[in-house]
Amino acid sequence: MPVDQDKFEVSKILFGALPFGGVYDEIEKSSPFEAVSRALELGINAFDTSPYYGDSEQILGSVLSSLSDKYPRSHYYIITKVGRYGLNKQDFDYSPKRARESVEESCRRLKTDYLDVVYAHDVEFVDIDEVVGNCGVLVELFKLKKEGKLNMLGLASYSHYCLQNTLLSNYIPKFKSFGVKYLMNASPLSMGLLTETAPPQWHPAPAKLRSVISKCASYAKENGFNISKLAIQFSLEWDGTDSTVIGLSNRKQVEEAIAWFNEVLARKRGEKNADMIERIIVQEIQKIMGDWLNWCWESPPTTISSTINHK
């Protein structure tokens, strides 16, 4: 079904294609096609990627192109980003020239003539003038919008409404007052942190936070719960944003995400009672986090043993 290009009627789950870059695990060759095709079948109509995510754009573009007979370009939204291109500080480039080049490169990799949304990536880690100043990246993105290269633009952050950090909720009224039309919540698993396995080595969480989350995952498992499911449903239950970006790499993950979301919908409709034990487990997990609850890291971190700023 074609999407409205003048609006942003995005599905409640937005397909995060970061895993296609192989940043978590090695991706089997058939997995991206199976994941994307299944997502489209189940009603997911938007895909989020970035040139920072390794080969993600190229892989996603190839898959969507191969599905064009069944799902033409008009049937989904493509979201990508500019401004960040690697792990290190020197890999940030918010210059207008680089932003324009980046949009053109993304279009080629994604095999499309236009982008539905382009975000300035990880704006909280650069000087504000690089973003909104007279020569800031947003000025160039507005020019590209006028040229028809993109339909909408915005700012991208992540991991700010999840089990470990809910600070995004404090800023929603201010965003709305500034006229922001659409708000997305990204990474309910906080880039693999809120899982039963350790996050990848490049993850900016310091060792102490990793240790605390490991204790949280063990506590959930001991009580019959999976911390990943708890984390995803915790984010999906929140009505503060239009959609939640979940990183997905294979068919099974897509089907799990949809099934967990359907459970959330059933609860909201009153068809399924909320599990009080589950809510207690979530509360206990956040107690275990202690002062690490709502703690934010630098990206990249200053040191691997970055210390916590106590409230």
N, C-alpha and C positions, 0 to 999 in steps of 0.2 A: 504494500500500500504506500503510495507516495506521501512524503512528509511535507509539511508546510514550510517552504524555504524562507518565508517572511516572518515566521514565528520560530519558536524553538520548542516544539511539542515532543520532548524527549521522553523516552521510556524511563521508568523509575530506577531501573538498573542500566548503567552505562558501561559498555564494554571497555575495560582498560587493557590496552595492548602492550603495556610495558613488558610483560613476561615474554613476548615474542622476541625480545632482544636477548634472551638467554641469560638474564641477570640473576635469576633464581636457580633454575635447573636447565639442563640441555633440553631443547625442544625437539620432539620427534617431528620428522618432516611432514607427516599428515595432520598433525595436531592443529595448526592454525586454520586450515580449511575446515576441519570438522568442528572446531570451536565456533568460528564465525558463522558458518552455515546453520549450525544448531541455534546459535543466538538469534539470528534473523528469523528462523522458524518459530521461536518462542516469543517473539515480539520485541526483542532488543533492537533499537533503531539508531543507536549512536555509538561511535567508536572513538576512543581517545588515545592519542599517540604523541610522539615528540621525536625530533632529530636527536635528542639526548638519549633516547632509548635504543641505542645500537641499531640493529637492522629492522626494528619494529615497523617503521613507516614502509619500507620496501616490502616486507612480508605481508603486511596488512593490505597494501595496495595491490599486490599480485593476487591475493585471495579474493578481494572484492571484485577485481577485474574478471577473474575466472567465474564469478557468480553473476555476472552482469545480465545474462539472459533471463535469469529468474528474479534477480534483485537489481534493477537498474540503479544508476547513481541517484536518482530522485527518491529512492526508497529509504535512505538513511542519511544521517549527519556524520561528517568527519570533522574531528577536532584535533588540532595539533598546536604546537607552541614555538615561540622564538625566545632567544635570550640566553638559554643555557645549553651547553653542548658537551659538557664533561663533568667529572667529579670535582675538579680543582677550581680555585678562585679565578685563575686565568682563563678558564673555559666559559666564563660569562661574557657575553658581548651584546650589549643592548643598543649598539649604534644603529641609526636608521638604515645605513647601507647594508649592514649584516642582516637586519630584520627583513629587508626586501629580498635579498639573496636567499635567505632561509625559506621564505614563503614560496619562492619560485622553485627551490630545490624540493620542498615538501610536496608541491603539486606534481612534480615529475615522479617522485618516488611513490606517491599515492595514486598515480595514474588518473588525475582529475584536473579539470580546468579551473576549479575554484575550491575553496575551503569554507566550510560552514562556520567554524569558529576558530580563531587563533588567539591563544593566551600568551601574555608575557609570563615567562616561566620563572617561578621562585623569586618573585619580586622582593620578598622580605629580606633577601640576602644581598641586595645591592643598594646603592644610593638612590634615594627617591627621585632625584632629578633625572636619573637615567631612564626612569619610567614615565614620569608625568611632566618633565620640564619642557621648555620650548623646543629642544632638540631631542626629547625623550622618545622612547620606542613607541608609545601610544600614538604620537603624532603621525609617525610613518604608517602605523597600522590603519589609522583612519584614512590616510591617503589611499592605501591599498584597497580599503573597503569601497571608496568612491570609484576606484578603477574596476571593481567587480571581481577582484581576486579573492575576497572573503566577504562573508555576510555579516558576521558579528565578531566582536573582540572582547577580551576581558583579561583578568589576572588569574594565575594559577597558583594555588598552594595545596597542601595535602596534610593528612594525618591530624587534622584539627577538629574532627568530630568522630571519635572512636572510643573504645573502652579506656584508653590511657589518657586521652586529651579531648576535652569538650569545649575548648575555648572559642571555637567558631560560633557557638550559640550566643556568645556575648556581643558579637558584632553584627548579627543579622539586622537588628533595627537600624543601625547606622548605614549599612549597605542599602537597605530599602529607602532610607531618607535621601540618599544620594542618587536615587533613580536607577539602581542596578535592577535589571529586569529578571535575570535568571541566576540562581545560585546552585552550585554543585558541591557535593561533599565527596572528597576523594580519599581513597585508601582506608577503608574500615579495618583492614588488617595491619595498617601502618607499615606498609612495604615489607610484609613478612615477619614483623616483630611479634604480632599477636597470633602465634601459631605454636604447635607442639614441638616444632623443630627450631633450631637456632636461626636467626635471620642471617642473610649473607654477610660476608666479611666487610663489604663496602658500606653496610648500613651505618648511618651516623649515630645510632644509639650507643652511649658509652657502656662499658662493661658492667657497671653497677645496675643500670637499667635493664640490661639483658638478663642479668641474674634474677632480678625481681620479677620480670615477666616469665621467666622459666618457672619460678615458684608459683606464679598465678596459673600457668598452664597445667602444672602438676596438681594443684589444688582442684582445678576444674575436672581433670581426668579422674582423680580419686573419688569425685562425687558423681561420676557418670556423664560428664559434659565435655564437649570439645570446645576449646577456647576460640577456635576460628569461627565456628557456628555462632557462639555467643556474641563474638565481636561483630560479625556481619549483621546479625539480627538487631543488635543494639543500635547500629547506625541506621538500618532500614526502618526501624520503628520511629525514628525522629522525623517530624514533618517540617523541619526548618528549611529544607532545600528542595529543589525540583527533582534532583536525581542523585544517585550515589555511584561513583566510579569504582568498580571492582576489577582488580587485575585478574584476567582469566587466560588460561593457556591451553585448555583442552575441553573436549565435549563434557566430560564428567564434572568439571568445575562449573561450567555453564549451567548444567542441569541442577547441580546442588544449589547454586545461587538462586535460581528461579524457584526451586522447591522451598528454600528457606524464606524467600520473599513471600511466597504464597501462604506460608504459615503465619507470617506477620499480618498479611491481609485478613486471614481467617480470624485472627485474634481481634483485629480492629472492627470486623463485622459482627463480632460476638459469637462466631461459629465455633471458636475454639478458645477455651479458657486459658488465660495466661498461667504458666507454671510458676507458682509462688516459690518453689524451691529454686527454680532457675533465676528468678529475680534476686533471691537471697544470695545465690552463688555470685552473681554479678556484683552485688554490693560488697560481698566479702573480698572479691578480687580487687576491687578498687580500694578497699581498706589495706590490703597487702601492699598495694603500690605506694601507699603513704605519701611522702613528699614528691614522689615521682609522678603522681597524678597531676596532669596538666603541665608537666614540665616540657619545655621545647628545646630542641637541639639546634646548634648551628649547622650549616651545610655549605661546605664540608666542615666537620668539627675542628675546633682549634687544636684539641689534643684528644687522643683516644680515651684518656682518663678524665675527660671533662667533668667538672664537679657540678653538683646540683645547686641551684639558687633557691634557698629556702624562702618560703612565703613569709 
